[in-house]
């Protein structure tokens, strides 16, 4: 029982940095996409057509 708990704890500890890295990289990717003028134009065109 104790070793199973230790294994689960170990998995959670190993997984946490992966989640943090994934969140950071996806946030940076979205920020970079937002800075691209082409993407801004596409988004502006997509949202302006709805009216």
N, CA, C and O atoms as CSV, one atom per row, in Angstrom:
chain,resi,resn,atom,element,x,y,z
A,1,UNK,N,N,0.846,-1.202,0.000
A,1,UNK,CA,C,0.000,0.000,0.000
A,1,UNK,C,C,0.880,1.250,0.000
A,1,UNK,O,O,0.630,2.200,-0.742
A,2,UNK,N,N,1.891,1.233,0.825
A,2,UNK,CA,C,2.760,2.397,0.933
A,2,UNK,C,C,3.535,2.630,-0.363
A,2,UNK,O,O,3.717,3.771,-0.785
A,3,UNK,N,N,3.992,1.541,-0.993
A,3,UNK,CA,C,4.768,1.689,-2.221
A,3,UNK,C,C,3.877,2.192,-3.365
A,3,UNK,O,O,4.334,2.947,-4.224
A,4,UNK,N,N,2.609,1.771,-3.374
A,4,UNK,CA,C,1.686,2.249,-4.398
A,4,UNK,C,C,1.471,3.748,-4.257
A,4,UNK,O,O,1.443,4.481,-5.245
A,5,UNK,N,N,1.320,4.192,-3.014
A,5,UNK,CA,C,1.150,5.624,-2.752
A,5,UNK,C,C,2.399,6.393,-3.189
A,5,UNK,O,O,2.305,7.480,-3.758
A,6,UNK,N,N,3.555,5.815,-2.915
A,6,UNK,CA,C,4.816,6.448,-3.300
A,6,UNK,C,C,4.926,6.534,-4.822
A,6,UNK,O,O,5.413,7.532,-5.353
A,7,UNK,N,N,4.477,5.500,-5.521
A,7,UNK,CA,C,4.515,5.518,-6.987
A,7,UNK,C,C,3.606,6.604,-7.557
A,7,UNK,O,O,3.982,7.310,-8.493
A,8,UNK,N,N,2.422,6.732,-6.994
A,8,UNK,CA,C,1.494,7.762,-7.463
A,8,UNK,C,C,2.080,9.145,-7.207
A,8,UNK,O,O,2.007,10.028,-8.062
A,9,UNK,N,N,2.655,9.325,-6.035
A,9,UNK,CA,C,3.268,10.607,-5.686
A,9,UNK,C,C,4.414,10.911,-6.642
A,9,UNK,O,O,4.577,12.051,-7.078
A,10,UNK,N,N,5.205,9.901,-6.966
A,10,UNK,CA,C,6.325,10.073,-7.869
A,10,UNK,C,C,5.835,10.471,-9.254
A,10,UNK,O,O,6.423,11.340,-9.897
A,11,UNK,N,N,4.764,9.840,-9.714
A,11,UNK,CA,C,4.199,10.168,-11.024
A,11,UNK,C,C,3.728,11.616,-11.067
A,11,UNK,O,O,3.962,12.331,-12.041
A,12,UNK,N,N,3.062,12.034,-10.000
A,12,UNK,CA,C,2.560,13.409,-9.961
A,12,UNK,C,C,3.721,14.399,-9.978
A,12,UNK,O,O,3.644,15.440,-10.631
A,13,UNK,N,N,4.788,14.078,-9.266
A,13,UNK,CA,C,5.944,14.972,-9.219
A,13,UNK,C,C,6.604,15.052,-10.589
A,13,UNK,O,O,7.052,16.119,-11.008
A,14,UNK,N,N,6.662,13.911,-11.290
A,14,UNK,CA,C,7.277,13.907,-12.622
A,14,UNK,C,C,6.401,14.618,-13.640
A,14,UNK,O,O,6.908,15.239,-14.574
A,15,UNK,N,N,5.087,14.529,-13.465
A,15,UNK,CA,C,4.178,15.090,-14.463
A,15,UNK,C,C,4.050,16.602,-14.331
A,15,UNK,O,O,3.805,17.282,-15.327
A,16,UNK,N,N,4.208,17.143,-13.131
A,16,UNK,CA,C,3.999,18.570,-12.903
A,16,UNK,C,C,4.873,19.459,-13.791
A,16,UNK,O,O,4.350,20.402,-14.384
A,17,UNK,N,N,6.178,19.201,-13.909
A,17,UNK,CA,C,6.988,20.059,-14.788
A,17,UNK,C,C,6.557,19.980,-16.250
A,17,UNK,O,O,6.631,20.978,-16.966
A,18,UNK,N,N,6.111,18.813,-16.701
A,18,UNK,CA,C,5.642,18.689,-18.089
A,18,UNK,C,C,4.426,19.577,-18.312
A,18,UNK,O,O,4.319,20.243,-19.342
A,19,UNK,N,N,3.511,19.588,-17.349
A,19,UNK,CA,C,2.313,20.417,-17.479
A,19,UNK,C,C,2.712,21.893,-17.486
A,19,UNK,O,O,2.187,22.677,-18.276
A,20,UNK,N,N,3.630,22.265,-16.617
A,20,UNK,CA,C,4.072,23.655,-16.552
A,20,UNK,C,C,4.749,24.072,-17.854
A,20,UNK,O,O,4.505,25.167,-18.360
A,21,UNK,N,N,5.592,23.207,-18.391
A,21,UNK,CA,C,6.276,23.505,-19.653
A,21,UNK,C,C,5.267,23.619,-20.792
A,21,UNK,O,O,5.368,24.512,-21.632
A,22,UNK,N,N,4.300,22.713,-20.814
A,22,UNK,CA,C,3.280,22.747,-21.859
A,22,UNK,C,C,2.469,24.031,-21.785
A,22,UNK,O,O,2.212,24.667,-22.807
A,23,UNK,N,N,2.066,24.414,-20.580
A,23,UNK,CA,C,1.298,25.648,-20.412
A,23,UNK,C,C,2.107,26.861,-20.847
A,23,UNK,O,O,1.595,27.744,-21.535
A,24,UNK,N,N,3.366,26.898,-20.445
A,24,UNK,CA,C,4.222,28.039,-20.789
A,24,UNK,C,C,4.435,28.129,-22.289
A,24,UNK,O,O,4.355,29.213,-22.867
A,25,UNK,N,N,4.705,26.993,-22.921
A,25,UNK,CA,C,4.979,27.023,-24.355
A,25,UNK,C,C,3.717,27.364,-25.151
A,25,UNK,O,O,3.788,28.090,-26.142
A,26,UNK,N,N,2.569,26.845,-24.725
A,26,UNK,CA,C,1.337,27.153,-25.454
A,26,UNK,C,C,0.959,28.619,-25.273
A,26,UNK,O,O,0.451,29.250,-26.200
A,27,UNK,N,N,1.205,29.161,-24.081
A,27,UNK,CA,C,0.933,30.575,-23.851
A,27,UNK,C,C,1.829,31.437,-24.728
A,27,UNK,O,O,1.373,32.406,-25.335
A,28,UNK,N,N,3.102,31.080,-24.791
A,28,UNK,CA,C,4.038,31.825,-25.625
A,28,UNK,C,C,3.657,31.717,-27.100
A,28,UNK,O,O,3.745,32.694,-27.843
A,29,UNK,N,N,3.232,30.521,-27.520
A,29,UNK,CA,C,2.840,30.298,-28.911
A,29,UNK,C,C,1.632,31.166,-29.269
A,29,UNK,O,O,1.600,31.791,-30.329
A,30,UNK,N,N,0.639,31.198,-28.375
A,30,UNK,CA,C,-0.537,32.021,-28.626
A,30,UNK,C,C,-0.171,33.500,-28.652
A,30,UNK,O,O,-0.710,34.259,-29.457
A,31,UNK,N,N,0.741,33.912,-27.775
A,31,UNK,CA,C,1.193,35.303,-27.756
A,31,UNK,C,C,1.896,35.652,-29.067
A,31,UNK,O,O,1.668,36.719,-29.637
A,32,UNK,N,N,2.762,34.734,-29.543
A,32,UNK,CA,C,3.476,34.963,-30.799
A,32,UNK,C,C,2.485,35.028,-31.961
A,32,UNK,O,O,2.643,35.847,-32.867
A,33,UNK,N,N,1.467,34.170,-31.938
A,33,UNK,CA,C,0.452,34.202,-32.994
A,33,UNK,C,C,-0.294,35.537,-32.975
A,33,UNK,O,O,-0.607,36.103,-34.023
A,34,UNK,N,N,-0.570,36.021,-31.780
A,34,UNK,CA,C,-1.276,37.288,-31.652
A,34,UNK,C,C,-0.466,38.454,-32.185
A,34,UNK,O,O,-1.030,39.461,-32.614
A,35,UNK,N,N,0.865,38.324,-32.159
A,35,UNK,CA,C,1.724,39.400,-32.636
A,35,UNK,C,C,1.851,39.408,-34.152
A,35,UNK,O,O,2.247,40.416,-34.736
A,36,UNK,N,N,1.517,38.287,-34.797
A,36,UNK,CA,C,1.675,38.198,-36.246
A,36,UNK,C,C,0.583,39.007,-36.948
A,36,UNK,O,O,-0.600,38.770,-36.702
A,37,UNK,N,N,0.945,39.944,-37.806
A,37,UNK,CA,C,-0.061,40.783,-38.472
A,37,UNK,C,C,-1.000,39.991,-39.375
A,37,UNK,O,O,-2.165,40.357,-39.529
A,38,UNK,N,N,-0.506,38.914,-39.972
A,38,UNK,CA,C,-1.352,38.106,-40.862
A,38,UNK,C,C,-2.501,37.497,-40.060
A,38,UNK,O,O,-3.657,37.525,-40.482
A,39,UNK,N,N,-2.156,36.948,-38.896
A,39,UNK,CA,C,-3.183,36.333,-38.055
A,39,UNK,C,C,-4.184,37.391,-37.600
A,39,UNK,O,O,-5.387,37.136,-37.550
A,40,UNK,N,N,-3.678,38.589,-37.268
A,40,UNK,CA,C,-4.571,39.663,-36.837
A,40,UNK,C,C,-5.547,40.022,-37.940
A,40,UNK,O,O,-6.729,40.246,-37.680
A,41,UNK,N,N,-5.060,40.077,-39.169
A,41,UNK,CA,C,-5.930,40.415,-40.298
A,41,UNK,C,C,-6.983,39.340,-40.523
A,41,UNK,O,O,-8.146,39.650,-40.782
A,42,UNK,N,N,-6.578,38.075,-40.425
A,42,UNK,CA,C,-7.520,36.972,-40.616
A,42,UNK,C,C,-8.602,37.019,-39.540
A,42,UNK,O,O,-9.790,36.872,-39.828
A,43,UNK,N,N,-8.168,37.228,-38.288
A,43,UNK,CA,C,-9.132,37.279,-37.196
A,43,UNK,C,C,-10.059,38.475,-37.340
A,43,UNK,O,O,-11.264,38.364,-37.115
A,44,UNK,N,N,-9.494,39.622,-37.718
A,44,UNK,CA,C,-10.322,40.823,-37.879
A,44,UNK,C,C,-11.335,40.602,-38.996
A,44,UNK,O,O,-12.495,40.995,-38.873
A,45,UNK,N,N,-10.905,39.981,-40.071
A,45,UNK,CA,C,-11.822,39.716,-41.179
A,45,UNK,C,C,-12.903,38.726,-40.775
A,45,UNK,O,O,-14.064,38.883,-41.150
A,46,UNK,N,N,-12.526,37.710,-40.015
A,46,UNK,CA,C,-13.481,36.683,-39.614
A,46,UNK,C,C,-14.541,37.284,-38.698
A,46,UNK,O,O,-15.720,36.948,-38.813
A,47,UNK,N,N,-14.136,38.165,-37.793
A,47,UNK,CA,C,-15.093,38.695,-36.829
A,47,UNK,C,C,-15.903,39.845,-37.424
A,47,UNK,O,O,-17.025,40.092,-36.980
A,48,UNK,N,N,-15.367,40.549,-38.413
A,48,UNK,CA,C,-16.098,41.663,-38.991
A,48,UNK,C,C,-17.176,41.180,-39.958
A,48,UNK,O,O,-18.145,41.893,-40.216
A,49,UNK,N,N,-17.010,39.969,-40.493
A,49,UNK,CA,C,-17.990,39.435,-41.441
A,49,UNK,C,C,-19.293,39.039,-40.741
A,49,UNK,O,O,-20.336,38.949,-41.387
A,50,UNK,N,N,-19.242,38.805,-39.438
A,50,UNK,CA,C,-20.413,38.287,-38.741
A,50,UNK,C,C,-21.541,39.312,-38.729
A,50,UNK,O,O,-22.710,38.932,-38.662
A,51,UNK,N,N,-21.220,40.596,-38.792
A,51,UNK,CA,C,-22.252,41.613,-38.767
A,51,UNK,C,C,-22.806,41.801,-40.132
A,51,UNK,O,O,-23.700,42.625,-40.327
